[in-house]
Amino acid sequence: MRSVAASFLITSDVIHTKIGSLSEGQKGLVAFAQLVLERPGLLILDEPTNHINFRHLPVIAKALDQYEGAMILVSHVPEFVKQIRIDEVLDLEKN
């Protein structure tokens, strides 16, 4: 569990802090770490980069790139999406 936390840059002081006392970004990192541990078969992510510090975006992108299940991802951050292996894209802006 600690190695997963460390992979999301969650330090030991954050591990021992109550969730309610964390910043929104820290809560997001904890949620992503929890998803890695739970290994769900389907992820539905709507703007997963909201409230996340820009330094943490590559960490989250790497975790999503390594995810082996099905994923529905909505994002307005193309630089983030480019870091993730995508098998099929539905672009609603295209005619």
C-alpha positions in Angstrom: 0.0 0.0 0.0 2.8 2.4 0.8 4.5 1.8 -2.6 1.3 2.6 -4.4 0.9 5.8 -2.2 4.5 6.7 -3.0 3.9 6.2 -6.7 1.3 9.0 -6.4 3.7 11.2 -4.5 1.7 10.7 -1.3 4.2 11.2 1.5 4.1 9.7 5.0 2.7 12.9 6.5 -0.2 12.8 4.1 -0.8 9.1 4.8 -1.4 9.9 8.5 -3.7 12.8 7.8 -7.5 12.6 7.9 -9.0 12.9 4.5 -11.1 15.9 5.5 -7.9 17.8 6.3 -6.3 17.2 2.8 -6.3 19.7 0.0 -8.6 18.9 -3.0 -5.5 17.8 -5.0 -4.3 15.5 -2.3 -7.8 14.0 -2.0 -7.6 13.3 -5.8 -4.3 11.6 -5.5 -5.6 9.4 -2.7 -8.6 8.5 -4.8 -6.4 7.5 -7.7 -4.2 5.4 -5.4 -7.3 3.7 -4.1 -8.4 2.9 -7.6 -5.0 1.3 -8.3 -5.4 -0.9 -5.2 -9.0 -1.8 -6.0 -8.4 -2.7 -9.7 -11.9 -2.0 -11.0 -12.8 -3.4 -14.4 -14.2 0.0 -15.6 -13.2 3.6 -14.9 -15.4 6.5 -15.8 -13.4 9.7 -15.4 -14.9 13.1 -16.0 -12.1 15.8 -15.9 -9.7 13.8 -13.7 -7.2 16.6 -13.8 -9.4 19.1 -12.0 -7.9 20.3 -8.7 -4.7 18.3 -9.4 -1.3 20.1 -9.2 0.3 20.2 -12.7 3.4 18.3 -11.2 1.1 15.4 -10.4 -0.5 15.1 -13.9 2.3 12.8 -15.3 1.9 10.5 -12.3 -1.8 10.1 -12.9 -1.3 9.8 -16.7 1.2 7.0 -16.1 -1.3 5.1 -13.8 -4.1 5.4 -16.4 -1.7 4.4 -19.2 -0.9 1.2 -17.2 -4.6 0.5 -16.4 -5.7 -2.7 -18.0 -9.5 -2.4 -17.8 -12.0 -0.4 -19.8 -12.0 3.4 -19.4 -14.2 6.2 -20.4 -12.3 9.5 -20.1 -13.6 13.0 -20.6 -10.9 15.7 -20.6 -10.2 19.1 -22.0 -6.4 18.8 -21.4 -5.0 17.3 -24.6 -1.4 17.2 -23.2 -2.7 14.9 -20.4 -4.7 12.6 -22.7 -1.7 12.2 -25.1 0.2 10.5 -22.3 -2.4 7.7 -22.0 -2.8 4.7 -24.3 -6.1 5.2 -26.0 -7.5 2.4 -28.2 -10.6 4.3 -29.5 -11.6 8.0 -29.4 -15.0 9.6 -29.7 -14.5 13.2 -30.4 -17.8 15.1 -30.1 -16.3 18.2 -31.8 -15.8 16.4 -35.1 -18.7 16.4 -37.7 
